[in-house]
Amino acid sequence: MKPIHERIIAINAEQSALYVADEAPRLRYWAKHPTFFGCIKCMDGRVLFHSMTNTPIGIVKPFRAIGGKFHVWWPSFLGRVRHWVDKAVSIGSRNFLFVTYHYSAGDAHLGCAGWTYDTSAARAHAERLCADLGSVFSEQLTAVVAGVETDQDNLILHGPNGDVSGASLIGASPEDVAAAIRRAFPRMDPLTITDLVPFMLGNAERVKELKASPRGRRELGHNERIIAIGQGFDWLAEANLALIINDADPNLAESIRVAASLIEKNIVSAPPGDDAAIFTCIPYRDPGVDERQAAARARGLKAFTESVVCTSCPGLFESGRLHSMAAVMWEPNKKIDVIDAT
C-alpha cells in the first residue's frame, strides 16, 4: 500500500484529470439542468453525493461540518452560502440545498458519531437550519431536509406531504419520480423538480446496486485515514477515506478532536504502513483568494490541527503513524500543490 501522503497526491492527480475531462459534460448538464445544487452534510467519509446519486463530481456544492452542525449565524458559513446563491442569481438560476443528517438502519453505532448516534437530534437540527436558511434566502433557495441511510446510501427527502426516497423509486420512470416529488412538495418550483429528478433516479439505481451486493461490516463503518481541513475537497471522492471539515466552523477544534478520535480507533488494527494523515487545503483563483493567502491559511490550519490532535489524542500524535501536509489548490482544475509536509 502506498504511504498515505502519496495516496492523496495520486488521487488528486487522477481526479483533477477527470475533472478537466468532464468539464464539457458538466457544462452540458448545467445547460439542461440549470438549478444550482448544494449539500450540507457531515464530515463523514461515507456520505458522498456523487456516488450516492450517480452524478458527476462537481455538480453538488458541498458544505461539511461535524454532524452537519452548521448555524446560519456563522459569518464565514453564511458568507459562502451567500456567494453561491449570488452566483446563481447572476445567471438567472435557482438554488437547491440538501440539508442532510445520516444514520445506519442496521446498527445505530454505525451512524453519526458527531451526534453521538442520536438521529432524532440530528434531524431536528437539520430542520431548524433548513427553516433558518429559508428565512434568510426566501424563494431563491429551496432547502430540503434529507436523511441519508448509509447502509444502502438511501437518500430520503422529507416533504410537507410525505417522503420521497431512492428506495421507493427503484424501477420508476422520470415522470413517476417527478410526480412523487410534486406530491411531497406541492409548492416546489416545477423547474427545480425537473432538475431534482436525475438525483433521485441515480439514487434509486445506487440503492438497487447495494441491495443486490450488500457491503461488508468494515465498509459500513468508519474506516477513514485522513483528517481533511479547509475547502475544495470535491475531488477527494474515494469513499470512507477522509473525514472532511470545512474551516467555516467556529468550533473547529471540537470537530478536529472528534475526527482524530475516530482516526485513532481506525488505525489500531491496521497493518504497518497503513497510516493516517492531517491534510489541509485551501483553493485559490484570480480574482479572489490569491496563492499567497491560500498558502498562509493552509499552513496555519495545519499547525492548528496538529496542536489540537497533540492535546486531544497524544497517543495518535506521537505514534509515528500520523503524517501532515498542507496544500493549495488551483480552483479551475482542482490540482493541488503541496507546500508543507511533515
Secondary structure, DSSP 8 states (H G I E B T S, - for coil): ---HHHHHHHHHHHHHHHHHHTHHHHHHHHHH---EEEEEEES-TT--HHHHHT--TTSEEEEEEGGG---TT-HHHHHHHHHHHHHHHHTT--EEEEEEEEE-SS-GGGS-GGGTT-HHHHHHHHHHHHHHHHHHHGGGEEEEEEEEETTTTEEEEEETTEEEETGGGTT--HHHHHHHHHHH-TTS-HHHHHHHHHHHHHHHHHHHHHHHS---HHHHS----EEEEES--TT---TTSEEEEETT-TTHHHHHHHHHHHHHHHHHSS-TT--EEEEEEEEE-SSSS-HHHHHHHHHHHHHHHHHHHHHH-HHHHTSS-EEEEEEEEETTTTEEEEEEE-
